Amino acid sequence: MRLWGGRFSEGSDEGVAEFTRSVDVDQALAADDLAGSIAHVRGLGRAGLLTGDEVSELVAGLEGLAEDVDAGRLEWDPALEDVHLNLEAALADRIGPLAGKLHTGRSRNDQVATDLRLWLRRAIDRLDAGLVTFERALVALAEREGTAILPGATHIQPAQPVLFAHHLLAYVEMAERDRGRLADARRRTNVSPLGAGALAGAGYPLDRLAIAQDLGFDGVSANSLDAVGDRDFVVEALAAAALGMVHLSRLAEEITWWSNPRFGFVRVADAFSTGSSMMPNKRNPDPAELVRGKSARVIAALTAVLGLLKGLPLGYQRDLQEDKPPLFGAIATWEASLAVIAGLIDTIAVDRDRMREAADEGYTTATAVADALVRRGIPFRVAHHVVGSIVAQAEEAGVPLEDVPDAMIGLALGAAGDAASAALAEDGTIGDALRAAASIDGALASCDVIGGTAPTRVAAALRAARARLDAEG
């Protein structure tokens, strides 16, 4: 007998029953459903709706079911639609008619909203731990190889040299923002809808705050209509997941380029590489590529739930059954991607010489040379033009910027047409000063601001990141 079937004289069409069934997906909520039921039973006891013996018997039955679920012993009956009806029927098999009192003052509407919040709260905590592990891998690599010099790029073109540690710490910053978004989402998730009933609130004097406290919630929903139809917390978690996957995808993209022999900056370990079924020479960074690809799935999950919600009136609608597949899939994908990328980073090998060779290409220290002229009284726009002229001459002559001769520097300064540049052209020390600024070490040291790539600044940022992670335990 269906637990909701008293109103109906005919059974459901078989196709409809199959179409509306969700137990294959929402059985993932079983542990949370049972935890919510135990708290609800105790709330019914406090309200005088159950005797002490009834509370004890119901709780014992629910705890026994929880053990079966945890051990994988519970057999799910697809004819019972969903996780809630399966568990209630299993409880009835275990303890008899008393199970019929379990649903007093409760609807599947507030029940599933409670389950989903409990599930997501646990998932957020796991994701936060995964982000910390990812950060630890980045920081460890920065400590190990961070003094390597990377050709920083804009427009995918050589721009300015940066320390490899500086580059890695940028991803640590992204991960910390991901953690902040998850913390915000968790705070709004951690509100109990239990007691909202189907839409109007429970018809019994339940102490909703006490039940919420039993479940570790920070408080209760303030409006029963909103409580059963709200999935903002799902959207917030998915938005955090989508952006977090975008961050991983950006790193994965760089790893795929860096590991290409034409770059040769890194070598992905064999354990995180695959070969080709046809080409014996291939070493493919497939895990990184799949992280990049799976980010699309998580972004799609966010848009799916936003699309699901956009046309719904207040209260619970059956459409909301469709919130779980995208949420469960996106969370699982992000969690797995974090673990894979952390493992890849832990085992990656860095070719410092190749990185340094690439950093020497493309006249990446030109900005530091322009800054050196500015420090000697030349307006930046003039300095920019002068150094651009020097770079053009050096490129034509095939010499690096730190080896340009005095004559080339004097010619560019003299052509600038202003008194300050002309005076510098006559200064016998300007060549040595500009060549020093044009060195990789000089260019790095010149970016000595908070958040800059100067070695002292990066070392301080790395120490701060390590201290924060160590404090996490």
N, C-alpha and C positions, 0 to 999 in steps of 0.2 A: 504494500500500500504506500503510495506516494505520501510524503509527510505534509503536502499541501493540497491533497486531492479531494477534500470533502466537497468543494464547490462544483466539481465536475462529474458528469454522468458518463462520459466517454474517455477512453485513454488517448494519449497523444499519438499523432501520426508517427510512424517509425522514423521517417525522414526528419520530422521536426525534432523528435527526441534526440536523434543523432546530431542535428544541427545546433541545438541549444546546449548540449552537454559540454562541460568544462573540466571534468575531474582529471583528465589527463594532464591539464596544465596547473589547475589550482591545488592539486594535492601537494604541491610544494609548500603550501601554507599550513600543512597539517599540524606541525609543532606549534605554530603561532595560534592556530584555531583552538587547539586544546588548552594552551596557556590562557587564552581569553576566556574560554569556557570555565576553567577552574576559578578564575577571578570573578566571573559572573555568578557562579554558584555561591561563592562566599558572600557576594553582595546580596543575593537572594536570601541567604541565611540571616544577614544583618538586618534585612528589611522585614524579617518575620514571615517570609513566604515559603521557607523551608525549615524543617526542624533540624536540630543539631545532628541527629542520626542520618537524616536525608543528605545533609551537606557532606558528611563523612563518606557515605556510600557513593555519592556522585563523584566526589573528588577522587576516591580510590579507583573508581572505574575509569575516570579520565586519565589518571596517572598511569594506570595499566595500559590504556590505549597508547599513551605517549611512549611507553617502553616498546610496544609493538611497532609503532611507526618508526622509532629510532632504529630498531633492529631490522626493519624491512619485512616484518611478518604480516602486516595488515594487507588483506586482499581488497582491492578497490573494485567496486561494482559500478560499471558504467551506467547501469540502469538508474542509479541514484543521483545522476546529474553532476553533482559537485562535491567538493571536499566536506562541506558542512553536513549535507544529508548522509554521506557515507559514514562520517564519524558518529553522528547521532544514531544511525541505525546500528552501527557496531556497538555503541554503548548500550542500546536496548537489548541486543543479543547477550550482552555481558551481565547487565544488572536488572533487566526486565522493565516493567511499566514505569518505574521511577524515572527512567530516562526521558519520559514525556514531559517532565517538569523543567528540564534543562532550558527550554526555549522561552520560558516565562519572561515577559518584559523585554524580549530581544527579537530582532529581525535579522534575516540574512543581510539586510542592507547595512546596518551598523556593525554586524558581525564581520563581514568581509572588509569593511573599511578599517576596522580594528586590526584584523589579521594582516592586512597589507602594510599598515603602519609599523606593526611589530616586525614583520619580515624586512621592510626597508631599513628600519633602524639598525638591525643586525648587519644588513648588507653594507650600509654606510660605514659602520665600524670596521668591517673587513677591508673596504676600499681605502679607508684612511690608513690602515696598517700597510696595505699594498703600496700606497703612495710614499709612505715613509721608507719602505724597502727600496723603492725606485730611487728616492733621494739619496739613500745611503750608497747605492751603487754609483750614482753620479759623483758624489763627494769623494768616494774612495778612488775613483778613476782620476778625479781632479788632483787629489793628493799624490797619486802615483805618477801621473804624466802631465800634470797641469802646467809645468813650466815650458812645455812644448809650445811652439808659436804657430798659430793658425792664420792663414790669410783670410781675415774677415771680409765679408762681401756684402755689397748691396747690388740689386738688379742682377744677381748671380755673376757679378764681375768683381775682380780684385778691388778692394777698397782701402782698408787699413789693417795693419797687423794687430792681432789680439792674442792674448794667452789662451791656450786651450782650456785651462781651468775657468777662465772668464766665460767662455762659450758654454761650458757644461753648467756653470752656475746659473746661466740664464734659464735653463730647463728646471733647475731647482726652484727658481722664483715662480715659474709657471705651476709647478707641482704644489707649491705652498698656496697659490691662489686656488688651485683645485681643492685643496683641503679646506680652505676657508669657505668655498661655496658649499662643499658637503656639510660642513658644520652648520652653516645657515639653514640648509635644507633639513638637516636632522632636527634642528630646534623647532621648525614648523611641522615636521613629521611627528614629533613626540607629543602629540595632543590626542587624547582619547575621544573617539566618537561613540564608545559603548554607552548605551542608555538613550541614544537618540531614537531607537526603535526604527520603524519603517521610514518615518519622515517627521512625525509630530512629537516624538519623545515617548519614553516608556510610561505605561499607565500605572506604575507602582512606585512607591516612595524609595527608589534606589538611591543610595549614596554614591553618586557618580564619581565624586572626588576620591573616595576611599577605594573604589574599584580601580580607578586610574593609578593611584599610588601603588596598589598591589602589582600592577603591570609595569611599573617604572615610568609611567608617563609624567610629564611636567604639569599637566592640567587637563581640562576637558573642553570640548568644543562648546561654543557659546550659543549655537543655533542648530537645531536638529535638522532642518532642511539642508543647510549648508554641509553639515557633518556627513550625511549619507551620500551627497552628490559631489563632494569636493575631491578632486584629484590634483589639485595644485601641487601637492607634495610630490606626486609622481612626476609631474612636469619639471619641477625644480631639480629633482634627482637626475632626470634624463638630460636636462640642460647641462648640469655639471658633468655628466658622463660624456655627452657629445663634445663639449669643449675639452675635457680631459683627453679624449681620444684624438682630437685634433692636435693637441700638444704632442702626444706620442707619435702621431703620424708625421709631424714636422721633423722630429728626431729620426724617425725611421727613414724618411726621405733623405736626410743628410747621410745616414749610415750607408744607404745603398749607393750614393755617389762616392763617398769617401772610400768605400771598399773596392770600387772600380779601379783596376790597375792604372788607368790613366790619371787617377788622383793618387791612389796608393797611400792615403793617410792612415788607414786602419786595416786590420785584417780580422774579420769575424771568425771566431773559433769554429772548428769543424762541427762541434756539437750544436752550433746554431746556424749551420749552413746546410745546403743540399746540393746535389749534383743534377746532371741532366741525363735523361734516358737515352739521348742520342749522342751528345757531345762529351767525350771523356774529360775534357779540360775544364769544364765548368765548375765554379764555386759560387753558388747563389745565396744571397742573404735572405732566403725565403721568409723566415720569421718576421723580419723587419717589413718586408713587402706585404705580408698578410696583415700586420698591424695597420699599415697604411690603408689596405683595402677594407679591413673590418671597421675602420672609422666611419665609412659610409653607412654601414648597417646601423651604427649607434645614432648617427645623425638622422637616419630615416625613422628610427624608433621615436625620437623626439617629435618629429613632424607628424608621425602617425597618431600619437596621443593628443597633440594639439588639434589635429583634424577631427579626432574622435569627440573632443569636448566642445568644439566651437558651436555646435547647433543644439546642445542639450538644455532643456529647461531645468528648473530647480527640482531637487529630489533625485532619487535613484532611478536610473534608466538601465535597461539590460545592455545597452551599448557598452557600459562600463566593464562588462565581462571581458572586453577586448583590450583592457589596459595592461593585463598581466603578461601576455606573450612579448610585447615590445620591452616592457620593463625588465622582466626576468632575463631576456636575451641580452639586452644592453648592459646590464650590470655584470652578467657572467663574462661578456666579451671584454669589458674594461678591466675586470679583475684578472682575467687570463692574460691580457695584453701587457698589463703592468708587470706581471711575473716574468713573462717572456723577455720583455725589453730589459728588465733589471738583470736577468741572467746573462743576456747578451752583453750588456755593458760590463758586467763583472769579469767577463772572459775575453774581452776585446783586446787586441794588440795594437799599439800605436807606433807608427814610423815617424819619429821626431825629425829625422833628416829630410824626409820627403815633405813634411809639413813646412819646415823651415825653407826649403828650396822653393816651394810654391809661394810662401810669404814674401820672398825676394823678387817674385815676378810681378809685373804690372805696376811698378812704381808706387807701391802701397804706402810709402812713407812721405809722399808729396804733401799731404796735409800738415804733417809735422814741420816740414820745411817752410811752408807758408806761415805757420804759427810762429816760427823762429823769426821771420821777417817782421811780423806784426809786433813782436816783443822789442824790435829795434826801431819802432816808430812808423812803419809802413802801413797805410790803411789796408784792411783785409782784402778788399776788392783788387787793389793794386797788387798785393802780395799773391793773390790767387792767379792773376794774369802773369806775373813774373814767373812763378813756379810752373805754370802751364807751359810757358815758353821754354823753360829749362828742360821739362820733361820731353817736349817735342824734339828738342835738339839732342837730348840724351838717347831717345829712342832711335833717332836717325843715325846717331853715331854708334849705337849698340853698346852703350856703357850704362852701368847701374847708377842710380841717383847719388849714391854715396861716393862715387868716383868721378863726378863731373869736374872738369878743370875750372880754374879761376876764370879763364877767358870766357867760357860759356856762361858762367854766372854773371860776370861783368857785362856781357853783351845783353843779357835779358834785363838786368837792372837799368842799364843805360837807355834801353828802348822804352822803358816805362814812361818817361817824359815828365816825371815830377822830381822836385829838388831832393826829397828824402832818398829816393832810389838812386839818384845820381851820386849823392854823397856816399851811400853805402857801396856803390860801384868802385869808389876810390879807396874804400877801407880794406886794407891788406889782410884783415882777419876774418872777413865775412865768409870767404870760401871754406875755411876750416869749420866755422860755426855751422854753416848750412850742411856741410858734409856730415858733421856729427849728428845734426838733427835728422839727417836722412838715413841714419843707421837704424836697424830694427830695434835695437835696445834703446836708442834715443827716442824713437817714435813711441815705443811702449811707455817709457818713463814720463813722457810729456803729458799723458792722459791721467794726470794725478788729481782726480776729483772723486768724490763719493760715487761709487758705481762705475768708475772708470777701469780701464785695463792695465793701469800702472801696476807693476809687480807687487809693490807694497799694499796697494788697495785690494788687489785680488787675494793676496795672502790673508789680509784681515777678514775679507768676506768669507774665505774658505774656513778660517778658524771659527768664525761666528756660526757658519752652517754646521760644522762638526760639533760645536758645543751644544747647539740647539738639538741636533739629532741624538747626541749622547744623553741629553736631559730627557728625551722621550722614553728612555729605558730600553 
